[in-house]
Amino acid sequence: MNKIAILTDSASNITENTTEGIFVVPLYVNYGNESKKDLVEITPDELFDKIDDANPSTSAPSIDDFGEKIQLIKDLGYQEIIAVAVSQTLSGTYNAMRLALEDQDLPFKLIDSKTVTMPQGLLVMYARHLINEGHTSEEIETILNNKLHDAKVYATVSDLQYLIRGGRLSKIKGLVGGALKINPILTIDENGEIGKYRSIIGKKRALNFLVDQVKADLANCNNYYLAIAYGRLQEDIAEIKEQLSELVERADLYLEGPVTAVLGSHSGPSAYVVSYLKK
């Protein structure tokens, strides 16, 4: 049985764990004349400290960035790669990953997750589970591609200015939202694009909607992964976590943490994200 590594990018919102065979290539946060590697050279807190003044942007890793990580994978004795990339409609990361993989000699399977943040990370963790179960790379590729529609994310923000500034919402929608205190419920559509699922007036109602929607989606599901992410403050998700406590306890895997600096550049500090993967 070949030794299989998992290659992903920092938009997956998970950290590298080489002992588990998970390798993460960071995207970049850019502001002024500086360019910082996500998760490595800049933390979410550092990003939020300067987000209002620095007007940060983000960019994909280079082909060389992926090439260096692939070389590490080879040096550690891995013989195949399962690559899980952020949605190619959202970032050039997929293409950089593809070109780097095509320029090396290890067999690989490249999967467009058609999503971003925690559901992408949950797909990575599921791939790790499948490897541990002894599946071949061909089997894992098929299983993951068939699971893409079972990976779901619901997110909301209390301040739309960062989504507007990053081009994720039109200025007209943003202005209306700000005037009416609308909290958009965002999700990822089947094409891997960010879409507005619902508009809710008021933060509390929006958070309650996230909880109710996830409860409804998982009502008849016995095996699933679950993840909750936040912007700046972990205590911001305390109420969500409490309301989802039964689902958290029953989850085959539960992940919790802040959005990365790259993701925070678009969401701002008031982000609330709930994701799941049905197994």
C-alpha positions as CSV (number, residue, x, y, z in Angstrom):
1,M,0.0,0.0,0.0
2,N,1.5,3.3,-1.1
3,K,2.0,6.1,1.5
4,I,-0.5,8.8,0.6
5,A,-0.1,12.5,1.6
6,I,-2.9,15.1,1.6
7,L,-2.0,18.5,0.0
8,T,-4.3,21.5,0.6
9,D,-4.2,25.3,1.0
10,S,-4.8,27.6,3.9
11,A,-8.3,28.5,2.7
12,S,-9.3,25.2,4.2
13,N,-9.0,26.8,7.6
14,I,-6.9,23.9,9.0
15,T,-3.3,23.8,10.1
16,E,-0.6,21.7,8.8
17,N,0.0,18.3,10.5
18,T,2.9,16.5,8.8
19,T,2.7,13.6,11.3
20,E,-0.8,13.0,10.0
21,G,0.2,13.5,6.4
22,I,-1.6,16.8,6.0
23,F,0.4,19.5,4.2
24,V,-0.9,23.1,3.9
25,V,0.3,25.7,1.5
26,P,-0.6,29.3,2.7
27,L,-2.3,31.9,0.6
28,Y,-1.0,35.5,1.0
29,V,-2.4,38.6,2.8
30,N,-1.1,41.8,1.1
31,Y,-1.1,45.3,2.5
32,G,1.1,48.2,1.6
33,N,4.4,46.8,0.4
34,E,4.1,43.7,2.5
35,S,3.0,40.2,1.7
36,K,2.5,37.7,4.5
37,K,1.9,34.0,4.4
38,D,-1.4,33.0,5.9
39,L,-1.1,30.9,9.2
40,V,2.7,31.3,9.0
41,E,3.6,35.0,9.0
42,I,0.3,36.6,10.1
43,T,-2.4,35.6,12.6
44,P,-6.0,36.5,12.5
45,D,-5.5,38.9,15.4
46,E,-2.7,40.6,13.6
47,L,-4.8,41.0,10.6
48,F,-7.8,42.4,12.5
49,D,-5.5,44.9,14.3
50,K,-4.7,46.6,11.0
51,I,-7.6,45.7,8.7
52,D,-9.3,49.1,8.8
53,D,-6.1,51.1,8.0
54,A,-4.3,48.6,5.8
55,N,-7.1,47.7,3.4
56,P,-5.6,44.2,2.9
57,S,-6.0,42.1,-0.2
58,T,-5.3,38.4,-0.8
59,S,-3.5,36.3,-3.4
60,A,-2.9,32.7,-4.3
61,P,0.3,30.8,-3.6
62,S,2.8,30.5,-6.4
63,I,3.5,27.4,-8.3
64,D,6.9,27.4,-6.5
65,D,5.2,27.5,-3.1
66,F,3.4,24.3,-4.0
67,G,6.5,22.8,-5.5
68,E,8.4,23.3,-2.3
69,K,5.7,21.6,-0.3
70,I,5.6,18.7,-2.7
71,Q,9.3,18.3,-2.4
72,L,8.8,18.1,1.4
73,I,6.2,15.4,0.8
74,K,8.6,13.4,-1.3
75,D,11.4,13.9,1.2
76,L,9.2,12.4,3.9
77,G,8.7,9.2,1.9
78,Y,5.2,9.7,0.6
79,Q,4.4,8.0,-2.7
80,E,1.1,9.6,-3.8
81,I,-0.8,12.8,-3.2
82,I,-4.5,13.6,-2.7
83,A,-4.8,17.3,-3.3
84,V,-7.9,19.2,-2.1
85,A,-8.1,22.8,-3.3
86,V,-10.3,25.8,-2.6
87,S,-13.0,26.4,-5.2
88,Q,-11.3,27.4,-8.4
89,T,-14.1,29.9,-9.0
90,L,-12.9,31.8,-5.9
91,S,-9.2,31.7,-6.2
92,G,-6.3,31.0,-8.6
93,T,-5.0,28.6,-6.0
94,Y,-6.4,25.5,-7.8
95,N,-4.5,26.3,-11.0
96,A,-1.2,26.9,-9.2
97,M,-1.7,23.6,-7.3
98,R,-2.5,21.8,-10.6
99,L,0.5,23.2,-12.4
100,A,2.9,22.3,-9.6
101,L,1.5,18.8,-9.4
102,E,1.8,18.3,-13.1
103,D,5.5,19.4,-12.9
104,Q,6.5,16.6,-10.6
105,D,6.6,12.8,-10.7
106,L,4.4,11.6,-7.8
107,P,1.0,10.2,-8.8
108,F,-1.7,12.5,-7.7
109,K,-5.5,13.1,-7.6
110,L,-6.6,16.7,-7.6
111,I,-10.0,17.6,-6.3
112,D,-11.8,21.0,-6.6
113,S,-13.6,21.2,-3.3
114,K,-16.0,23.7,-4.8
115,T,-16.1,25.4,-1.4
116,V,-13.9,27.3,1.0
117,T,-13.1,27.5,4.7
118,M,-14.3,24.8,7.1
119,P,-16.1,22.5,4.7
120,Q,-13.0,22.3,2.6
121,G,-11.1,21.4,5.8
122,L,-13.7,18.8,6.7
123,L,-13.1,17.2,3.3
124,V,-9.4,17.1,4.0
125,M,-10.1,15.4,7.4
126,Y,-12.4,12.9,5.7
127,A,-9.7,12.1,3.2
128,R,-7.3,11.4,6.1
129,H,-10.0,9.1,7.6
130,L,-10.3,7.2,4.3
131,I,-6.5,6.8,4.0
132,N,-6.4,5.4,7.5
133,E,-9.1,2.9,6.5
134,G,-6.9,1.7,3.7
135,H,-8.6,3.1,0.6
136,T,-6.6,3.6,-2.5
137,S,-6.1,7.1,-4.0
138,E,-8.5,6.2,-6.8
139,E,-11.2,5.2,-4.3
140,I,-10.6,8.4,-2.2
141,E,-10.9,10.6,-5.3
142,T,-14.3,9.0,-6.2
143,I,-15.6,9.1,-2.6
144,L,-14.6,12.8,-2.1
145,N,-16.1,13.9,-5.4
146,N,-19.3,12.2,-4.5
147,K,-19.3,13.9,-1.1
148,L,-18.9,17.5,-2.4
149,H,-22.7,18.1,-2.2
150,D,-22.7,16.8,1.4
151,A,-20.2,19.6,2.5
152,K,-22.2,22.7,3.5
153,V,-21.4,26.0,5.1
154,Y,-23.6,28.8,6.4
155,A,-22.0,32.1,7.4
156,T,-23.0,35.5,8.4
157,V,-21.2,38.8,9.3
158,S,-22.4,41.8,11.3
159,D,-20.5,44.4,9.3
160,L,-20.7,44.3,5.5
161,Q,-18.0,46.8,4.8
162,Y,-15.3,44.1,4.4
163,L,-17.3,42.0,2.0
164,I,-18.1,45.1,0.0
165,R,-14.4,46.2,0.0
166,G,-13.3,42.8,-1.1
167,G,-15.8,42.7,-3.9
168,R,-17.8,39.8,-2.4
169,L,-21.0,41.9,-2.3
170,S,-22.1,44.7,-4.6
171,K,-21.9,48.2,-3.1
172,I,-25.7,48.6,-3.6
173,K,-26.5,45.5,-1.6
174,G,-24.0,46.6,1.0
175,L,-25.5,50.0,1.5
176,V,-29.0,48.6,1.8
177,G,-27.7,46.0,4.2
178,G,-26.0,48.6,6.4
179,A,-29.0,50.8,6.4
180,L,-31.4,48.0,7.5
181,K,-29.0,46.2,9.8
182,I,-29.3,43.2,7.5
183,N,-27.1,40.2,8.2
184,P,-26.7,38.2,5.0
185,I,-26.7,34.4,5.4
186,L,-24.0,33.3,2.9
187,T,-23.3,29.8,1.5
188,I,-21.5,28.2,-1.4
189,D,-23.5,27.2,-4.4
190,E,-23.0,24.0,-6.5
191,N,-20.6,25.9,-8.8
192,G,-18.3,26.8,-5.9
193,E,-19.3,30.5,-5.8
194,I,-20.3,32.5,-2.7
195,G,-24.0,33.3,-2.8
196,K,-26.5,35.0,-0.5
197,Y,-28.8,32.3,0.9
198,R,-31.1,34.6,3.0
199,S,-31.2,38.1,4.4
200,I,-32.0,38.4,8.1
201,I,-32.6,41.6,10.0
202,G,-30.5,41.7,13.2
203,K,-27.5,39.7,14.4
204,K,-29.4,37.6,16.9
205,R,-32.0,36.5,14.4
206,A,-29.2,35.7,11.9
207,L,-27.3,33.5,14.4
208,N,-30.6,31.7,15.4
209,F,-31.2,31.0,11.7
210,L,-27.7,29.5,11.3
211,V,-28.5,27.2,14.2
212,D,-31.9,26.2,13.0
213,Q,-30.7,25.5,9.5
214,V,-27.9,23.2,10.6
215,K,-30.2,21.4,13.0
216,A,-32.7,20.9,10.2
217,D,-30.1,19.7,7.7
218,L,-28.6,17.2,10.2
219,A,-31.9,16.0,11.7
220,N,-31.8,12.6,10.2
221,C,-28.0,12.2,9.9
222,N,-26.2,9.9,12.2
223,N,-22.6,10.3,10.9
224,Y,-21.2,13.7,10.2
225,Y,-18.3,16.1,10.8
226,L,-19.1,19.5,12.3
227,A,-17.1,22.8,12.5
228,I,-17.7,26.3,13.9
229,A,-15.4,29.2,13.1
230,Y,-15.4,32.8,14.4
231,G,-13.8,36.1,13.5
232,R,-11.9,37.8,16.3
233,L,-13.4,36.5,19.5
234,Q,-14.0,32.9,20.4
235,E,-16.7,33.9,22.9
236,D,-18.7,35.3,20.0
237,I,-19.7,31.7,19.1
238,A,-20.6,30.6,22.6
239,E,-24.3,30.9,22.0
240,I,-24.1,29.0,18.7
241,K,-22.1,26.3,20.3
242,E,-24.5,26.0,23.2
243,Q,-27.5,25.7,20.9
244,L,-25.7,23.1,18.8
245,S,-24.3,21.2,21.8
246,E,-26.1,18.0,21.1
247,L,-24.9,18.0,17.5
248,V,-21.3,18.8,18.7
249,E,-21.4,15.9,21.1
250,R,-22.6,13.4,18.5
251,A,-20.3,14.5,15.7
252,D,-17.7,12.0,14.5
253,L,-15.3,15.0,14.3
254,Y,-15.7,18.5,15.7
255,L,-13.4,21.4,14.8
256,E,-13.5,24.9,16.2
257,G,-11.3,27.9,15.6
258,P,-10.9,31.4,14.1
259,V,-11.0,32.1,10.4
260,T,-7.6,32.5,9.0
261,A,-6.1,35.9,8.1
262,V,-6.8,35.4,4.4
263,L,-10.5,34.6,5.1
264,G,-10.7,37.3,7.7
265,S,-9.6,39.9,5.1
266,H,-12.9,39.3,3.3
267,S,-15.2,38.6,6.3
268,G,-13.9,41.1,8.8
269,P,-13.8,40.4,12.6
270,S,-17.5,39.8,13.0
271,A,-17.7,36.4,11.2
272,Y,-19.8,33.4,12.3
273,V,-19.4,30.2,10.3
274,V,-21.0,26.8,10.8
275,S,-20.1,23.9,8.5
276,Y,-20.7,20.2,8.3
277,L,-19.9,17.2,6.1
278,K,-22.4,14.3,6.0
279,K,-20.4,11.0,5.9
